[in-house]
Amino acid sequence: MMFGGETFEIDYPGLAEIFRAWRAALPEEKCDDW
């Protein structure tokens, strides 16, 4: 996962789902950046 120019490993259950939910809440144009 890229965040702030750094790669973070998904190392605990649920993080991917949280990230996807957060990203889904962003405006459409922001989603292209993430």
N, CA, C and O atoms as CSV, one atom per row, in Angstrom:
chain,resi,resn,atom,element,x,y,z
A,1,MET,N,N,0.855,-1.189,0.000
A,1,MET,CA,C,0.000,0.000,0.000
A,1,MET,C,C,0.893,1.242,0.000
A,1,MET,O,O,1.856,1.328,0.761
A,2,MET,N,N,0.563,2.181,-0.849
A,2,MET,CA,C,1.316,3.433,-0.880
A,2,MET,C,C,0.576,4.490,-0.070
A,2,MET,O,O,-0.635,4.666,-0.208
A,3,PHE,N,N,1.318,5.182,0.769
A,3,PHE,CA,C,0.713,6.248,1.569
A,3,PHE,C,C,1.787,7.278,1.861
A,3,PHE,O,O,2.785,6.975,2.514
A,4,GLY,N,N,1.585,8.482,1.384
A,4,GLY,CA,C,2.560,9.532,1.629
A,4,GLY,C,C,3.916,9.233,1.008
A,4,GLY,O,O,4.941,9.692,1.512
A,5,GLY,N,N,3.934,8.469,-0.081
A,5,GLY,CA,C,5.180,8.165,-0.758
A,5,GLY,C,C,5.949,7.017,-0.137
A,5,GLY,O,O,7.047,6.693,-0.590
A,6,GLU,N,N,5.395,6.398,0.886
A,6,GLU,CA,C,6.057,5.262,1.520
A,6,GLU,C,C,5.163,4.033,1.429
A,6,GLU,O,O,3.939,4.143,1.362
A,7,THR,N,N,5.779,2.887,1.427
A,7,THR,CA,C,5.021,1.640,1.349
A,7,THR,C,C,4.809,1.077,2.747
A,7,THR,O,O,5.756,0.919,3.517
A,8,PHE,N,N,3.564,0.780,3.060
A,8,PHE,CA,C,3.233,0.176,4.342
A,8,PHE,C,C,2.691,-1.225,4.091
A,8,PHE,O,O,1.794,-1.424,3.271
A,9,GLU,N,N,3.247,-2.179,4.805
A,9,GLU,CA,C,2.745,-3.542,4.683
A,9,GLU,C,C,1.448,-3.667,5.483
A,9,GLU,O,O,1.296,-3.073,6.551
A,10,ILE,N,N,0.525,-4.447,4.943
A,10,ILE,CA,C,-0.706,-4.728,5.677
A,10,ILE,C,C,-0.394,-5.878,6.624
A,10,ILE,O,O,-0.286,-7.033,6.211
A,11,ASP,N,N,-0.251,-5.540,7.901
A,11,ASP,CA,C,0.240,-6.530,8.856
A,11,ASP,C,C,-0.778,-6.908,9.927
A,11,ASP,O,O,-0.443,-7.616,10.877
A,12,TYR,N,N,-2.009,-6.446,9.783
A,12,TYR,CA,C,-3.025,-6.929,10.706
A,12,TYR,C,C,-4.368,-6.986,10.000
A,12,TYR,O,O,-4.636,-6.172,9.117
A,13,PRO,N,N,-5.223,-7.945,10.379
A,13,PRO,CA,C,-6.513,-8.124,9.717
A,13,PRO,C,C,-7.374,-6.878,9.846
A,13,PRO,O,O,-7.416,-6.246,10.901
A,14,GLY,N,N,-8.051,-6.537,8.775
A,14,GLY,CA,C,-8.968,-5.410,8.813
A,14,GLY,C,C,-8.402,-4.143,8.219
A,14,GLY,O,O,-9.166,-3.266,7.817
A,15,LEU,N,N,-7.084,-4.016,8.150
A,15,LEU,CA,C,-6.505,-2.771,7.654
A,15,LEU,C,C,-6.879,-2.530,6.199
A,15,LEU,O,O,-7.217,-1.407,5.824
A,16,ALA,N,N,-6.823,-3.567,5.381
A,16,ALA,CA,C,-7.168,-3.418,3.971
A,16,ALA,C,C,-8.616,-2.956,3.823
A,16,ALA,O,O,-8.914,-2.095,2.996
A,17,GLU,N,N,-9.513,-3.528,4.623
A,17,GLU,CA,C,-10.921,-3.149,4.553
A,17,GLU,C,C,-11.126,-1.712,5.000
A,17,GLU,O,O,-11.906,-0.975,4.396
A,18,ILE,N,N,-10.426,-1.310,6.060
A,18,ILE,CA,C,-10.515,0.069,6.539
A,18,ILE,C,C,-10.014,1.030,5.470
A,18,ILE,O,O,-10.631,2.063,5.211
A,19,PHE,N,N,-8.894,0.681,4.854
A,19,PHE,CA,C,-8.320,1.544,3.829
A,19,PHE,C,C,-9.256,1.671,2.636
A,19,PHE,O,O,-9.451,2.764,2.104
A,20,ARG,N,N,-9.837,0.542,2.214
A,20,ARG,CA,C,-10.761,0.584,1.078
A,20,ARG,C,C,-11.990,1.417,1.407
A,20,ARG,O,O,-12.463,2.180,0.564
A,21,ALA,N,N,-12.514,1.282,2.621
A,21,ALA,CA,C,-13.684,2.057,3.019
A,21,ALA,C,C,-13.353,3.544,3.053
A,21,ALA,O,O,-14.156,4.374,2.628
A,22,TRP,N,N,-12.162,3.878,3.563
A,22,TRP,CA,C,-11.733,5.278,3.625
A,22,TRP,C,C,-11.560,5.840,2.220
A,22,TRP,O,O,-11.993,6.954,1.928
A,23,ARG,N,N,-10.924,5.059,1.358
A,23,ARG,CA,C,-10.697,5.508,-0.011
A,23,ARG,C,C,-12.023,5.669,-0.751
A,23,ARG,O,O,-12.177,6.598,-1.543
A,24,ALA,N,N,-12.973,4.782,-0.505
A,24,ALA,CA,C,-14.274,4.844,-1.157
A,24,ALA,C,C,-15.026,6.111,-0.762
A,24,ALA,O,O,-15.881,6.586,-1.509
A,25,ALA,N,N,-14.708,6.658,0.411
A,25,ALA,CA,C,-15.375,7.861,0.889
A,25,ALA,C,C,-14.805,9.125,0.250
A,25,ALA,O,O,-15.395,10.199,0.362
A,26,LEU,N,N,-13.661,8.997,-0.419
A,26,LEU,CA,C,-13.053,10.155,-1.074
A,26,LEU,C,C,-13.811,10.506,-2.344
A,26,LEU,O,O,-14.454,9.646,-2.945
A,27,PRO,N,N,-13.737,11.774,-2.755
A,27,PRO,CA,C,-14.326,12.158,-4.043
A,27,PRO,C,C,-13.696,11.358,-5.170
A,27,PRO,O,O,-12.559,10.900,-5.054
A,28,GLU,N,N,-14.429,11.191,-6.256
A,28,GLU,CA,C,-13.986,10.364,-7.379
A,28,GLU,C,C,-12.599,10.737,-7.869
A,28,GLU,O,O,-11.782,9.860,-8.149
A,29,GLU,N,N,-12.327,12.035,-7.976
A,29,GLU,CA,C,-11.029,12.468,-8.503
A,29,GLU,C,C,-9.884,12.135,-7.546
A,29,GLU,O,O,-8.748,11.947,-7.983
A,30,LYS,N,N,-10.172,12.063,-6.255
A,30,LYS,CA,C,-9.138,11.716,-5.286
A,30,LYS,C,C,-8.789,10.230,-5.364
A,30,LYS,O,O,-7.640,9.850,-5.134
A,31,CYS,N,N,-9.757,9.402,-5.680
A,31,CYS,CA,C,-9.530,7.960,-5.739
A,31,CYS,C,C,-8.471,7.608,-6.775
A,31,CYS,O,O,-7.753,6.622,-6.610
A,32,ASP,N,N,-8.363,8.388,-7.827
A,32,ASP,CA,C,-7.371,8.115,-8.861
A,32,ASP,C,C,-5.958,8.267,-8.320
A,32,ASP,O,O,-5.029,7.648,-8.837
A,33,ASP,N,N,-5.785,9.080,-7.289
A,33,ASP,CA,C,-4.459,9.336,-6.735
A,33,ASP,C,C,-4.019,8.263,-5.748
A,33,ASP,O,O,-2.834,8.156,-5.430
A,34,TRP,N,N,-4.982,7.461,-5.257
A,34,TRP,CA,C,-4.632,6.524,-4.192
A,34,TRP,C,C,-4.613,5.117,-4.712
A,34,TRP,O,O,-4.337,4.184,-3.958
